[in-house]
Amino acid sequence: MFFGTFTPKLDDKGRLTLPAKFREELADGLVVVNGQDHSLAVHPRAEFQVRARNAAKVSRSNPKARAYVRRLAASADEQELDKQGRITLSPAHRSY
């Protein structure tokens, strides 16, 4: 889990610098998804894969469960940190 509140700033190219204390945990890749209340959530890649697999196991006869899986998958954007600890947010995530 990541703890704390940060006020990130995007540069002109849509790059976001992640806090230094989280970079080691995200070094193997990360996934950015739409979160609640017009926020973005960042997950280590391995953690997101487990979450996505668990979500896909939910009953396909449940319309709310199907909608959740669709939203999760549609908003997922895999990223790698650059040498300065930055990621580039997609245009869709920037507008969200």
C-alpha positions as CSV (number, residue, x, y, z in Angstrom):
1,M,0.0,0.0,0.0
2,F,1.1,3.6,-0.6
3,F,0.5,6.0,2.2
4,G,0.4,9.8,2.1
5,T,-1.0,12.7,0.2
6,F,0.9,14.1,-2.8
7,T,0.1,17.0,-5.1
8,P,1.7,15.9,-8.3
9,K,2.3,18.3,-11.2
10,L,2.3,17.4,-14.8
11,D,4.9,18.9,-17.1
12,D,4.1,20.2,-20.6
13,K,4.6,16.7,-22.1
14,G,2.1,15.1,-19.7
15,R,4.8,13.5,-17.5
16,L,4.2,12.9,-13.8
17,T,7.0,12.5,-11.3
18,L,6.2,9.9,-8.8
19,P,7.4,10.3,-5.2
20,A,10.8,8.9,-4.6
21,K,9.7,6.7,-1.7
22,F,7.4,4.7,-4.1
23,R,9.8,4.2,-7.0
24,E,11.5,1.0,-5.8
25,E,8.2,-0.8,-5.5
26,L,7.2,0.4,-9.0
27,A,10.5,-0.4,-10.7
28,D,9.1,-3.5,-12.3
29,G,6.3,-1.6,-14.0
30,L,3.0,-0.2,-13.0
31,V,-0.5,0.2,-14.1
32,V,-2.5,3.5,-14.0
33,V,-6.3,3.1,-13.8
34,N,-9.2,5.4,-13.3
35,G,-10.0,5.6,-9.6
36,Q,-12.9,6.9,-7.6
37,D,-14.0,10.5,-7.5
38,H,-12.1,11.4,-10.6
39,S,-8.8,10.3,-9.2
40,L,-6.1,8.0,-10.7
41,A,-4.9,4.9,-9.0
42,V,-1.4,3.5,-9.5
43,H,-0.7,-0.2,-8.8
44,P,2.5,-2.2,-9.1
45,R,2.1,-4.3,-12.3
46,A,2.1,-7.7,-10.4
47,E,-0.5,-6.5,-7.9
48,F,-2.7,-5.2,-10.7
49,Q,-2.5,-8.5,-12.5
50,V,-3.8,-10.3,-9.4
51,R,-6.6,-7.8,-9.0
52,A,-7.7,-8.1,-12.6
53,R,-7.7,-11.9,-12.4
54,N,-9.8,-11.8,-9.3
55,A,-12.2,-9.4,-10.9
56,A,-12.6,-11.6,-13.9
57,K,-13.7,-14.5,-11.7
58,V,-16.8,-12.7,-10.6
59,S,-20.1,-14.0,-12.1
60,R,-20.6,-12.9,-15.6
61,S,-24.4,-12.9,-15.0
62,N,-24.0,-9.9,-12.7
63,P,-24.3,-6.7,-14.8
64,K,-22.6,-4.6,-12.1
65,A,-19.6,-7.0,-12.0
66,R,-19.3,-7.0,-15.8
67,A,-19.4,-3.2,-15.8
68,Y,-16.7,-3.0,-13.2
69,V,-14.4,-5.4,-15.1
70,R,-15.0,-3.5,-18.3
71,R,-14.1,-0.1,-16.6
72,L,-11.1,-1.6,-14.9
73,A,-9.7,-3.1,-18.1
74,A,-10.6,-0.2,-20.4
75,S,-8.8,2.4,-18.2
76,A,-5.7,0.3,-17.5
77,D,-2.5,1.8,-18.9
78,E,0.8,-0.1,-18.3
79,Q,3.8,2.2,-17.7
80,E,7.5,2.0,-16.9
81,L,9.3,4.6,-14.8
82,D,11.9,6.6,-16.7
83,K,15.3,7.4,-15.2
84,Q,13.9,10.4,-13.4
85,G,11.1,8.5,-11.8
86,R,8.4,9.8,-14.2
87,I,5.6,8.3,-16.2
88,T,3.6,9.8,-19.1
89,L,-0.1,9.9,-18.5
90,S,-2.3,9.1,-21.4
91,P,-4.5,11.9,-22.8
92,A,-7.6,9.9,-21.5
93,H,-6.1,9.9,-17.9
94,R,-5.2,13.5,-18.1
95,S,-8.7,14.5,-19.0
96,Y,-10.2,12.2,-16.4
